[in-house]
Every structure is written in structure tokens, then in C-alpha cells.
Amino acid sequence: MQKHLIGILLSAICIGGCAHTLPPREDLTQAVTKSFSAPGFNYSSKSRITDLTLPEKVPSVTPSKKTKLALETGVEVIRSLSINVDGAVDMKAKKSQVLYALRYDRDNVEFAIKVPMLVDYGTQTVYVGTSIYTTVLETLFPQAPSTKGKLVRIDLNKLLQEGAARKPQLANLVGLDLLSGKNMDLINEAIKAAVLKELPQLKDSCFSDQALSDQDKQAGVTRRIRVQLGYAESVALGLGAMASVAEALHQQEIISNDIYNVLLTFTDPKMMGDVMEKFSLTARFDVGVASSGHVSFVEGQYDVADRKGLYRVGIANVSTFSNYGAPSFTMAPGQDNVVDFTELLKAIAAPAAENEADDAATSPEKDHETRNT
């Protein structure tokens, strides 16, 4: 009986800590594999500039005071910007949703430009929310009441067909079914295969366990794994993944030979070697693995600088993932809340046409007054 109890306790300990019996690289590969295999998920991402350094003086260039002030102001604005993305992906329903938000936050001044978008790959239709008009453009391009607050429908089939009719070469570069459900499945599989091919090739020394924070524990994260990449690893991982994706898309005839040849140039280490060697590049990722075995979050830091130390850019990104297998969507196109983009263009153009008509009607009176004077 005592041995039986000891066995139960040991089993419980193993269950609670079995996720840590694997080396970090293997455990992370399993988590990424399982996450890629999910038929859908929700995600949230925030990117911002953490470091932006430009040279005060550039050899052979002497900027004016106005130019220098404009550059300094531009740098400060960029440092205060962040890009937030919230989205959902449903592989079975062949659709994805994303809300882009460009935010500026500095000195008690905060504003955001939001662009919600839903893509239905089954019908190759894009639905775009009109919030960008109500927040930024409405004063310049007012909408008619019949289009206010509605989702704008863009038929990609129609646009591509019209574009190919005007420029037949467009059909050779971009297939008319580029964003079809079948092609999107192939693209997702290509990306998945590329990542799972390159990730296990990294050295074990690139991976290490990190202590869980209280926030990690509250979110159900059981392991935090850090991936530290230097110049060689960053270049190999990035170029290798891009090359694998390009090759797969070319084999599936999703991209043309011309596009494929261009991509080969940008992913060839020999071709890009001279360019890349002028910069130092490091990347660090902290990946949270949930108790379900899925990736819970990715915290990334990217730093690029030229070898002379004149320029430096640092970018931080935090992405979280949830609702694996049961993604939640907030945009629901229907007959009552959708307007075709051609109708929106007409609504925007109507006030301008009315103004031109008014100007034309009053111009003879102005000419008469001018002659009398």
C-alpha cells in the first residue's frame, strides 16, 4: 500500500513537470507544431520602436537648420508610434479578420487610426470597416447616409479581372485566384513547413529556460523559453525560411517565374552577403508554452545597426495567441450592414460634383460682375 502511494505521488510529480523533461528546443518545436496544426485561433500583437539612432552629422552633407529640425521632429514622432493588431484566423471557414490600429502617444496626446478588415478567401472578398473615414477622412470626403457605418465590400475577383483586362501581363504575375481558399491553405502549409524546417536546425545553445513571471502563471503558461539569435543565426533563419516558402509557392504555381527569380535573389546568402555584412543583427524571442501545449505568447526584440555605428534601429513586438480551435470573430457581414466599394466611391464623389455644378452655375454672374467693373 505504501509503495502504491509513493507511485501515485511520483506520477503526479511527473505529470506536473513532464513538460520540462524535454530540452527547450524540442519542447518549443512541439509547441509550434501543435499551434500550426490548430484550425484557427485569435491573436493580438503590438509593435513599437525601442531604439532609433541617426547620425548627427553625415560626411559631405550639411543639413540646414530647418532640415535638421524636421528630422529631429520626425524621429520623435516615430518613437511615439506603435502598431497594434488584433485578429482571428479560421482555416475551416476560410476567413480571417484583423483590426489594425496605428497609435501615437506622447506628452498627453494620444490618437489612433483604426482599420478593421475581414477577408473571405472562399469568395475572394474583402470587407473593410469605415472607421478610418469617421476618424480621419470624413471632413474631406463625407459619406452619404446610406453608406455610413457599413462595411465596405471589395470583390477581389472583379478587381483582378478588370486589372488583367487593362494589363494582361498582370494575370501572368498575379494569378486571378491568388487569394482563393485553396491557395491560402497552400500558403499556410508552406509557411508552416518552412518554420518547422529551420527551427530545429538552430543550435541547442540558442535556447534557454527563463523563470516564469506571476503574469505567466496567471495566464496558464508552464514554460518560458528564450531563443537568442546572433547575426549568423538570424540571417540563416530568415533567409532559409523565405527561400523555403518561395520554393513551395513556385512549385504550387501560386507565384510566377519572374516573382520567384526575384525572391531567389533576396534569399541567396551569396547575393545578399555583401549587403548583410554591413549590418549587425540580433534577435531575441521569449516564447510562452501553455499547459495545452500551444504557444501562448511571443515577445520579440530585434536590433539592427550598421557596422560604423551611425544608424541603429530597435523594434519590440509582443504577440499573444488564444482560442485555438475556436476563433472568435467580431465582424459579421450581412445584407443590411454592407455596401459595395463602388457605391462608397460614388457617395464620396457626389459632394465634389455638386460643388463643381454650383461653381459652374455661378460663374456667368461672376463674369458679368467682372465686365461691369
N, C-alpha and C positions, 0 to 999 in steps of 0.2 A: 504493500500500500504506500509506503514512504517513497519507494523508488518510482511508483506511478505518479505521485505528486511532483517529485523532482522533475520527471519527464515533462509534465504539463507546464511547469514553470519555465523550463528550458525552451520548450516550444513557443511559449508566449514571448520570451525574450527574443527568440529568433525571428518571430513574426514582426515584432516591433522594430527590429534592427536589420532585417534582411535586405532592405533597400541599400544598406551601406556595405554589404558584403562584396559588391561589385566595385571594381575600380571606377573612379569618376568618369573616365572616357567611355567605358562600356555602358554605365548607367545612363549617361546623357544620350548616347546613341539610341538606346532603347526608348527613352522618353520622347526623343524627336521622332523616331519611327512610329510610335503609338500615336503621337499627336498628328502626324501627317496622315495617318490611316483613318482618322475621325471623319465622318461625313459632313461635318460642319462645326462651327464654333463662333464665338464672339471675341472681339479683341479691342483693345484700347492702346493708343500709342501717343507719346509726347516726345518731340524732338526740339532741342534748343542749342544755340551756340554757347559753348562754355569758355572758349578762348578764341580771340581774333586779334592777331597782331599784324600790322602792316609797317613797313619801314618809314621812319620819319623823313628820310632823305633817300632818293633813288639816284644813283650815279647818272650824270648827264641830263638830269631832269630837275628843274627848279620851279615848283608849282607856285602859282600866285596865292595871295592871302585868301581870296575867295575860294579858289580850288581846294586849298588845304582845309578851310573851314567846312566846305561841303563834304570832303572826305571824312573828316572827323565826325561830323554830324551823321553821315551815312553809317559809319562803323557803330556809333552808339545806338542807332535805330536797329541795326541788325542784331546787336547784342540783346536788345529788348524784345525781340520777336521769338515766338515759339509756334510750332505747328502741332496741333492736336488732331488725332484721327480716332474715330470710333466706328467700328464696323461689324459686319456679320457675313459669314460665308455659309452657303448651303449647297453642298455638292449634289445632293439628290434632286433638289428643286431647280438646280442650275441657275442660281441667282446669288448676288452679293450686294451688300449695302454698305455705304461709307458716308460718314459725316466729317468733312474737312473743316477745320477751324484755325484760321491764322490769327494769332493773338499778339497784341502789343501791350506791354505792361511796364510802365516806368514813371517814376515821380508822380504817383497818384493818378496817372492817366492810364486807362485800360479800355481797349475796344477789341472786338473780334469780328472777322468776316467769315461767315459760315456758308458752306456749300454742301447740302445733302444730296446724295446720289444713289440710285438703285439701278442695277444692271440685271436684266433678264436675258441670259445667254440663250435660252431656248428660242426666243423670238428675236434676238439681237436688238433689243430695245433698251434705251437708257431713259430713266426718269430723273429729272433734276428738280430740286426744290427751289422756290423763288426767293429764299431768304436773302440771297446776295442782292436782289433788286430792292427789297424792302429796307435793307441796311445801308446800301451804298448808292445804287444807281437810280432809284425811283425818282429822285428830284430831277435827274437829267432825262430819263426815259420813263415817264409814267405809263402805267399799265391801264388797260380798260378794266372796268369792274368785273367783266366776265372771266378775266384771267387771273385776278388777284387771289393769292393764297392757294393756287393749284400747282400740282406737279406738272412739269413740262416734259412731254413725251418726245423723244428723239428716235426716229426709226433709222437705225444704222444701215439696214439693208437698202433703204431708199437713198440715203446719202451716198453710200458706196457705189450704187448703181448709177446715180446721177454723175458722180465724180468720174467713174470709169467711162461713161458715155462722152464726157467732155475731154478726158485724157485717158485713152486706152492703156497707156503704159502704167497707170495707177493699178489696174487689175493685175498686172504682172508682178508688181512689187508687194501689194497687199491683197490677199485673196478676199473675195466678196463674203466669204463665210469665216473670216478671221476670228470673230468673237462668238462663234457658234458654240453650243453646249459640248459638242464632240471635241472641238479644238481646245476649249478651256480645260477639259479633262486631260487631254494630251499635254497641254502646257503645265498643268499642276503635277502630272506624273513626271514630266521632265525635270521640273524644279526639285521635286522630292528625290528623284534618283540622283541628281547632281549633288545635293547636300549630303545624302547618305553615303555617297561615294567618297566625298572629300573629307567629311568629318572624322571617320575612323583612321584616316591616314595621318592625322596630326599626332605628334609625339605625346606620350603619357605625361611628360614634364610640363606640357601646356595646360594640364588640368589639375585642379586642386580643390579640396573641400573648404568651405567657408562656414563660419558659425552662423546659425540661424538667428535672425532678429526676432523680437517679440511680434512684429508685424507679420513676419514669415509664418510663425507658429499659428497666429490667429487666422491666417489665410489657408491653413492646411498644408503648408509646404513642409516636406520632410527632409529635403536636402537642397543645399545651395552649392552649386558647382561653378567655379571660376575658370574661364578659358582665357589665357593670356597669350596674345599673339604678337610676335615681333615683326620686323619688316619681311623676312623671308616667308614666314608662315602666313601673314596677311595677304601677300601677293599670290602665293601658291593657292590659298583657299579661294580668293576672289576670282582670279583668272581661271582656275581649274573648274569652278562651278559654272562660270559664264560659258566656258568652252563646251562643257557637257550639255548645258541647256541648248546652246546654239546648234550643236550636232544633232540632238534629238529632234528639235523643231525642224531642222532641214530634212532629216530622214522622213519625217511625217508630212513633208511638203507644206508645212504651215508658213515657212518663210521661203523667199525666193533665193536663187543662187547669188544674186547681187547682194542682198542683205547678209546672207551667210558669209560671203567673202569679206565683207566689211567687218563683221563680228570676229572673224578669224584674225584679222589684223589687230584688233583691240585686245584679243585674248592670247596672242602669241607672245610668250615670255621674251623671245629673242627680239621681236619687233618693238616691244614695249620696254625692253630693258634699259635703253639709254634714257628714256623719259622717266621711268620709275626710279632710277638710281639717283636722280637729282633731288629726291624727297626722302625723308624719314617717315615711317608709317608704323603706328602701333594701334592695337585694338584690344579691348578687354571686355569680356562678357561675363556677367553673373546670371546664371540660369537657375531658376527655382523649379524643382520637381515636386509635383503634388502627390498626395497619398494615392491618387488614382493612377499614377504612373505617367500622367501627361505633363507637358511643360506648362508651368503656371505663369511665369514671367521671364523676361529677358531684359537685363539692364546693361546697355552697351555704352562704351566710351571710345571714341575714335579721335586720334590725334595725327595731324599731318603737318609737316614743316619742311621747308627747303633746307638743303644742306648748309647754306650760307647763313641761316638763321634770320633771314629778312622777313619771312612770312610764316605764320602759324595759324592753324585752324583746329579747333577742338569742338566736337559735336557729341552731345549726350542724347541717348534715346532710352526710354523706358516703355516696354510693351507688356501688357498683361493679356492673358487668354482665359476664357471661361466658356461654360455651356457646351462642352464638347459633346457632339452628337445631337444636341437640341438647341440650335442657334435661335436667338430672338431677334425679330425684325420690327422696326417701328414705322417704316414706310409701307403703305398699302395702297397701291394704285387702284382706282375704280372709275366707273363711268362718271361719277359726279365730281371727282377731285383731280381730273387730268385734262390738260389742254395740249394740243399739238404745238410744237415749237413754231410752225409756220403761222399759227393764229397769234402766238405771242409776238412774233416779229411784226405782224400787222397792227397789233394793239400798240406797240411801241412806236411804229412809224406813223400812225394816224395823227397824233398831235402835231408832228412836224409838217405833215401835209396840210393840215388846217392852217397852220401859221403861214405857210407859203401862199395858200389861197387868199388869206386875209391881206398879206403884203401885196399880192397882185391886184386885189380889188381896190386898195387904197392908193396904189402908185399913180393912176391918172390924176387924182386930186392933188397929189404932191407935185406932179409935173406942171399942173395948171397954176399952182401957187408959186412955183419957181419962175415960170414965164412972166407972171404978173409983177413979180418983184424985180 
